[in-house]
Amino acid sequence: MHNVNNIETESQETGRWRNFNSWIKRNFNYECYLNFLTGCYSCKLEAEQRKKSRRPLCCCSLLEILFYPWLLTALYLSVLLVFVWVESSNEYNGFDWVVFLGTGVWFFWSLVLLSLFGILAAYTSLLLVLGFLLCWEGKELYLHWYHKVYAPYLHLSSISVMVLLSWPVAFYLIHLEGEALQVAVGLPFFLILLCLYVMPFGNYSPCIQEKDKLGPKPSFFGHRGAPMLGPENTMMSFEKAVEHGAFGLESDVHISYDRVPFLMHDLSLRRTTNIKEVLPNASLRHPSLFNWDFLSTLNAGKWFSHSQIKPFYHMKPLSEADKEKAGNQKIPKLTDLLELAQKEKKLVIFDLNSPVPKHPARKEFVRLVVNVILASGIEQHLIVWLPGFDRKYVRSTAPGFQHVGRLFTIERLTKENISRINVDYKRLFYNGLREYKAANININIYIVNEPWLFSLAWCSRIQSVTTDNIQVLNQINHPYFFMTPSFYMFMWILLDVVSAIFIFAVFYFHWWRESQSEKILKGISSYTETPSVSLQKENTENEAALNIMESPETLTKSVGELPGSQSVNPEPVQETTQPLMP
């Protein structure tokens, strides 16, 4: 009878709890479970008793119904931002530098942003799951204002640029409100699965090609030297780049107020020198406003070797010798770099920054730099001339320079006799720069730090890359993800078949378990009916026995069979058994 009472209690539960003894109910107190869901979602921690009434048709108010799609949209955008930002890892250092220009504080802001996107995605996911579980239990949704402010609204306002992408998703959700749950869940699943199966038909990857068509490994330009091994734009950094196999050295040139070309990237000295200690009030001044005598006294390496915050989050710790050497670095002149390049037979490419207005060399800085290069004695073919200023003068004065263009039209490149271009790596994703390759134009892409991106450039037959990470990329002897078309076809078919079998097995397993559960429930139902039938049968037998005992014949026979019954006169018995007359 105790089992019967338990089954009757189970039958009073709502929804699916009526049919299944869930894992949660077997292991946790049900009221605590509901209290946990309500507390996390609505910030209401008081316990609620289970209601035995039927689940209402709508478990939340109109406001909550309207808000839930926004929460779903916030989740979609959060996941999208996480994906995009992870795929943009090659740009992290550039992003940190741009933030530094605005804040004056060097930090790994890119990782902070990645963490923020990940937290937002996890946060909105948790709220969606909690809301779904509360609806499943028939509880009214009431999302606390704290969640509403800090989850989707603040999030959506900070990523308003993604609103256009959210439109098709919102349209999709609104038009599926009246569809069955199976269609809303099953149809997208199988459509996405089908798309994944047939995706290789429209997929193109440069790393899927025959082995004999793979081009040579791209050569390296050390971006400001090897900035993960030494302070950028210092002689230590350039020497490290040479040690790790750099084909060329890339830098940035400014002109001092007394007409000396020197190496510096930023538009101020505060990030890579100790000017804030030496001359704090002038830390934001343009580098070209200082004389070389002052610039040569600044330390250009302590920020790299002694700072707790490194310029690259994945750079390895420096040895004690390198720390000491980095801490003693100075700002180099352009002639120092040219001397090293001539000695090691390395190419030199640089961005030339124009001086500020009213600078003594404002109108002739290009000619000044060309004359300094020629006076250094470096072989002219080692100079890869990138600046677009006054090219006619440069060609006439230094005809041996290799001229590099930007992403100009092929007609312009041909007219200006430019056979090499220097472009952003993102241009590689559009069409692989096919038209420039067809015109036999050498391509250098910048800045490539990630091995997978370098592998893509290699498979795309790019001739050279500019990198901060030369010590890692130079160790890659074969592009990542490279495979032949036949192997790719084999893997494609194999994975499709195996995944289809596995998915079918999963669906079949759930169908089989559902059918088994129904059989068990039918058995339980028949078991609950069995005691009632037995009790009814027992009552019927008892009534029949009572009637038999009350009949005179049966009573006489029973008495006669008792021991010593032969001495008893049966007639009094018969008289006593006769009914009394009124």
N, C-alpha and C positions, 0 to 999 in steps of 0.2 A: 504494500500500500504506500510505502515511502517513495518508491520509484514512480508510482502513479501521480503523487502530489508534485514531484519534481517536473514531470512531463506537463502537468497542467499549468505549472508556473511558466515553463518555457513557452507554452502556446499563447501566453498573453503578451509576448514581446512583439514589438512593431517591426515592420519591414522584413529584412532578411534574417534578423535575429530570431524570427519565428521558426525558421527552418534549420539554422546552423548554430552549432555551439562553437563560436569562434575562438580563435587563439587568444584574443584579448580577454574574452570573458572567462576563459579557463585559467588565466594566469594573473589577472588583475581585477581589482574591485571595480565594478562597472560605474559606480558613482564617482570614484576618483578619476576614472578615464574621461567621463563627460566633464568633470570639473577642470581637468587639465586642458581639454580642448577649448572650453569656454573661457578659461583664464588667459590662455595664450592669444586667443582671437579677439575677445571682447574686454579683456582686463577685468573680468568679474570672477573673483576667486571663491565666492560663497557656493557651497554645494547645493545641487538641485536634485530633488527626488525624481525618479522615473515616473513619467506619466503613462498610464495604460490606455489612453485614448488613441484613436487612429491617427496616423500621420496626416497633417494638413496638406492640402493641395499645394500651397506655397509656403515655404519655410522662412521667408524673410520679407521685409518691407520693400516697397517700390524703390526707395532710395538705395537699399542694399543691392537690389536686382540691377539697377543702373550702374552701380559702382563696380560690380564684379567683373564686367568686361574690361573696365579700365585697369583693374588689377591684373587680368590676364594679358592685356596689352603691355603693361609694365614688365611682366615676366618675359614676354617675347623680346622686347627691346633690350632688356638687361642681358639676356642670353646672346642676342645679336651683338651687343657692344663687347661682351667678353670675347666672343669669337673674333670680331674685327680687331680688337686690341691685341689679342694673342698673336694673330697673323701679322700684326704691325710691329713685332718685336724688333725688327731691324731698325726701326725709327726711334727707339727708346732714348738713345743718347742725344739725338737731335731735338727731341721733345724736351728733355731735361735742360738742354742748353737754351731753348727758346723761353722756357719758364724762368730760367736764371736771368735772362735779359730783362724780364719784367719785374722780378722780385729781388734780384741781387743775392739770392740764397741758392747754393748748389745742393741739390738733393735728388734722390731717385724718385722724382714726381711721377714718372711713368709707371713704376711699380705701385705707387700709392693709388694711381688711377685704376690700375688693373685690380688691385685688392678691393677698391670701392665698387667696381663693376661686379666682381665676384660676390661680394657681400649683398649687393642689391638683388642679384639673381637668386641667391640662396634665400634671402629674406622674402621676396615675393613668392617664391616657390613654396615656402613654408606656410605663408598665409593662404595660398590657394588650396593646399592640402588640408589645412585645418578647416577652412570653409566647406570643403567637400565632405569631410567627415562629419561636421555638424549637420549639414543637410541630410546626410545619410541616416543620421540618428533622429531626424525630424525636429531639430532644434532651430530656433530662430536665429538668424545671423545678425550680429550687431558688431561691426568692425569699429574698434575704438578710434577716436579722432587722432590719436597719436600715430597709429598705423596709416590712417588716411593721409596725414600730412607728410610723414617721412617716408612712406613707401612709394606710392605712385605719383602723387602730385609734385613733390619736390624732384622726384626722379624724372618725370615727364618734362618738367620745366627746364631741367638741365640738359635734356637731350631733345629739345624741340626740333632740332634739325632732322630728327628721325621720324617726325610726325607723318611725313608723306609715305614712309614705308609702312606705317601702322594702318593706313587706310584700307588696303586690300584685306588685311587680317580682320579688322573690325567689320568690314562688309561680309566677309565669309562667316563670321560668328553670328551676325544678326540674321542672315538668311538661313541659318541652320537651327534657329530656335525652335521651330515646330517639328523638326525631324525626330525620328526615334533615336534613342541613345546608341543602339547598335549601328545605325547608319552614321551617326556623328563620330563614332570612335572607329568603327571597322572600315568604313569606306576610305577615309584619309590614310589609314594605315596601309591598306593594300595598294592604294594609288601611289603612295610614296615608295612602297616596296617595289612596285612595278617600275617606277621611274628609276630606282636604283639599279634594277636589273638591266634596263635597256640604256642606262646612261653611257656606257662605253661607246655606243654607236655615235654619239655626238661629242665624245670627249677627245680632247687633243692635249697631249703633253709632249714637249720637246725631248723629254727623257725616255720616251718610248721610240726607239729607233734601232737599227742594226748597228752592231759594234763597229763595223768598218766605216760607218758614217759619222762617228763621234769625232768632233774636232779636238784640237790640242787644248791642253789646260790653259786657262786664261792667266796672263801675267799680272803682277800686282804693282799698284802704286800705293806706297805707304802714306795714308792720309795723315798729314802733319807728322809724319814719321811712323812710329809704332806707339801710339798714345796709351796703349795698355801696358807697355813695358817701360816707358819713360815719359817725362812731362812733354806734352805736345809742343811742337815747333821749337824744340831745343836740339842741340847737337846729339845729346844722348839718345833722344827718340829716333833721330834719323840714322844713327849708327846701329841701333837695335833693328831698324827696318832692313838695313843692309845685311845684318847678320842672319836674318830670317828670309833672305832670298828676294827682296824687293827688286822689281825691274825698273821702277822709277820712284821718285820722291815728290810728294805733293805738299805745297805750303801756301801761305798767304803773306803778301808783302804790303807793308805800309812804308811811307816816306816820313822820316823825322823832320822836325822843323829846320834843321840844318842840312837837309837834303841827303840823308843817309838811308838807303833802303834796308829795312829790318823785317824780321819774321814775327808776325802777330796776327791772330785771327779776329779777336773781338774788337769792338769799337770802343773799348775802354780797357784799362790795365788791371782792374780789380779782381778778376777771376783767376788769372794765371800768374800774377806777380804779388809782391808784398807792398804795393804802393799804399795800401790803407794803413800800414804801419809807418811808412816813411813820410808820406805826404797825404794824409787822409782827405783833406779838402779838395784834392785834385784827382781823386780816384775815379771820377766819372768823366774826366776830360778825354777828348779824342787822342789816341796815341800819337797822331801826327803833329800834335801841338807841343810835344816835348823834344828837347835836344838829345842827340845821341849820347852826349856825355852823361846825362842823367839816366837815360834808359839803360845804359850799360852797367849801372850800379845796382839795378833792381835784381832781386832774386826771383828766378822763374821756375823753381822746382820744389820749394818747401810745401806749397799747397798740394803737391802730388804725393810727396813722401811722408809728410807728417800729419796730414789731415786725416781725421777718422772717417770722413766720407770720401770715397774714391769716385773718380769720374765715370767708371764703368762698374756695374754691380757684380759682373762675373769675372773681373780681372783677378789674377792670382797674386798672392802676397809677394812683395819684393824681398829679395835677399838683403842682408845687412849691407853688403857692398853696393848694391844698386840703390838702396835707400840713401846711403851717404853720397853717392854720386849724383843722384837726382836732387838732393837738397842743396847742391852747390851749382846748379845750372843757372846760366844767365840768358838774357835775350840775345839770340844770334843775329848777325848781319846776313844779308843775302849772299855776300861774298863767302861767308863761312860754309853755307850750303853748297855753293857752286864749287868750292874747293873739294869738298867731300865727294860730290858727284863726279867731278873730273878724275879724282883718284880711283873711285870704284867703277867708273864707266856706267853711271846710272843716269836715266833720263830725269829731267826736272820739269815739273809743271806747277804753276802757281796762279792764284787769283791775285790780281793787282788792284788794291783799293785806292781810289782817288783821294787826294788830300782834301781837307776841309777848305771852304772858301777863304780867300785872303792868305792862303799858304804860299810861301815863296815858290814852291814847285808846282803849284796848281795847274798851270797851263803847259807844263813840259815834263810832267812826271813820267810819261811813257818813254820819251827820249832819254831821260835821265837813267831809267832802269836799263834800257837797251845798252847804253854806253857803259854802265857798270858791268853788265854781263860780258860785253866784248872785252873790256879791260881785264876781266878775271882770267882770260886765257882758256876758258872752257871750250871744248869743241862745239861748234854751233848745232850740229845734229842732235846733241844731247838736250837741247832746249826745246820743250814742247810749249809753243806759245799759245796761251789760252785767251788773254785779254783781247777784246774786240776793238780797242781804241787804236786809231792811227795805223792800221795794218799796212797801208801803202809805204809809210816811212819805215816800218819794221822790215818789210820785204826788201826794200832797196838798201837798207843799212846792214841787215843781217840775213842774207838770202838763204843761209843754211838752216835757219830755224824751221822746225816742224810746226805748221800752223794747225790748230785744232778749233773746230767750230762747235756751235751749239746744235740744237735740233732744227737746223735750217732746212729749206727745201733742197732737193738734190740739184736742181738747176743752179741755185745760188752757190752751193758747195763746189760744183763743177766750175762755175765762173770764177770763183775766188781761189781755185786750185787747192782746195782743202780736202784731204783724204782721210781725216780722222775726226770723229765727233765725240763730245763728252756730254753724256745725258744722264738724267735721273734714272735709277733702276726701275722705277714704276712704269716707265715707258716700255719696258720689256714685256709687260703683261698684255698689251693691246694686240699687237700682231707680230711680236718678236722682232720688230724693226726690219722686216723682210726686205723692204724696198731699198734700204741702205746697204744691206748685205749683197743684194743683187747688183748694186752699183759699185761693189768692191771698196766700200768705205769702212775703215776700221772703226770699231765702236769701243769706247770705254764708258762703263757705267759706274755711278757712285751713289751712295756709299753702301758697300756690301759687307756685312759683318756676319750674317748667319750662314752656316754650312749649307742649308737647304737652298738658300738663295744663290749662293755661289755655284751650287750644283746645277741650278736652273740656267744660270748664265753660261756655264760650261756646255750644257746640252744644246743651248741656243747658239753656240759657236761665236760667243763674244770674245773679243781678242784680249781685253784687259779689264780689270776692276780696280776701283779705289776703295781701300779698306782700312778700318781701325784694328782689325783682328787678324793681322797677317800671320801671327805665330800659330794660329789654329788652322786657317784656311790653307796655308802652305803645306800642311801635313795631309791634306786630302788627296789621295792618289786616284780616286775614281768617284764620279758624281753619285750622290745619293739618289735612290729611287730609280736608277737606270735599269731598264729591262728591254729585251727585244720584243717586237710585236707578237711573235709566236708564243713566247712565255707569258706575255700579258693576256693573250687570248685563252691560254690554258688556265691561268689563275682566275680569269673572269668566269669561265664556264664552271670550273670546279667550285668556286665560292657560291655561285648562283645555285648550283644543284645541292650542295651541302646545306646552305641556308634554307632553301625551299623544303628540304626533307626535315630539317630541324624545326622549322616553323610549323609544318604540318604535324609533326609529332607533338609539339606543344599544344596545338589546338585540339588534336585528337585526345591527348591526355586530359585536358580540361573537360572535354565532352564526356569521356569515359568516367571521370570522377563525378561529374554531375549526374550521370545515369546511376552510378553506384549510390550516390547520396539519396536519390529518389527511391531506390529499392530499400535502403535502410529506413527511410522515413515511413514507407509503406509497412515494413515489418514492425516498426514501433507502434504505428496506428493499430495494426491487428493485435499487438500485444496488449494494448490498453483496453481493447474490447473483450479479450479472453476472460479476465476475472469477473466481469459482469455476467457473461453467459454462464460461467460456472456457478456463480451465486444464485442465479435464477433457477438453474437446474437443481441445486441443492434445496432451495425453498420448495420446489415442486415435489421433490421426493419426500420432504418432511411432511407436507400436507397430505400426501397419499398415505403415508404411514399412520398419521393421526386418524384419518378416516377409517382405516382398517382396524385400528385398535378400538374405535368407538362402536363397531358392529357387534351384535350379540353373539353371533356364531363364532367369531374370532375370539371373543373374550372367553366363551365357554370352553373352546378348544384349548385355549392357553391355560386356563385354570386347571383343566383336566390333566394336563401334562405336567403339572407341578408335582413334586415328590409328596407321597401320602394322599394324593387326591382321590384314591379309590374308596376311602372311608367317608368321603364327603357326599352328602345327598345333593344331587344335581337339581332337584326340583326347587329348593329355595333360591338357588342361583337363577333358575329360569324366572321365578316370580319377581326376584329383585331386578331382573333385566327387563321386565316388561315395563312399558311406559306407563306412567301414572295418569289416571283419567281425571279430568277436572270434576 
